[in-house]
């Protein structure tokens, strides 16, 4: 079922609109998210979105960082979301692409997360989509 980015999520005990904008980077901000690695990272994120019923609004994988914009159920905290993404991505990417083992870990322990209201959803989405041109 396709939903609009500003459509409320209705659960038995809540009505929510939780949009999170995440930014996270590889260790030492190395430019390793390119080519097949970037494509595989996208696949991993898509799989997690389906499994957890997160709605992907926008995703841009840059060589040295990732922008991710999700609409999620209120049972998922931002820290849980990023832990699942980084954990699964690190496990699979380092197993499938041995050159990533040169880094002590794939990801920095840090991340950026901001919530957005429905007024700024389109603004954030356009910002992320325009990252490729920079």
C-alpha positions, 0 to 999 in steps of 0.5 A: 500500500503506497502512502503519501509522506504526510499521511498519518500512521494509525495504530490501535492506540495512536495516530502518529506522523514520525519522520526521521532524517538520519545522516551517518558516515563510514569510519574516518569518513572514508569514501567507500560507499561507491559502486557495488557497495553503495548498491548493496547498502541500498538493498540492505536498507530496503530490506530493513524497511520492508521487515520493520514496516518503515516507509522510505521517503528518501535515500541518498548514498554518498561516497562518504555519508548516507542520508536517510529519511524514514516514516516509522511506527512510534515503537521504534526509537531513532537509536534502535533504527540506526543500530539495526541499519548500521549493524546489518549493513556492517555485517553484510558489507564487510563479509561481502566486500573484504576491502572494507575490513581495512577499516577498524569498523565500518561506521562511526559510532555517531549519527545525526537524527532530526524529526520533521513535521509535515510542513518540512517533509518536501523540503527535506526530501528535495534536499536529500535528492539534490545531494547527488549534484554536489 
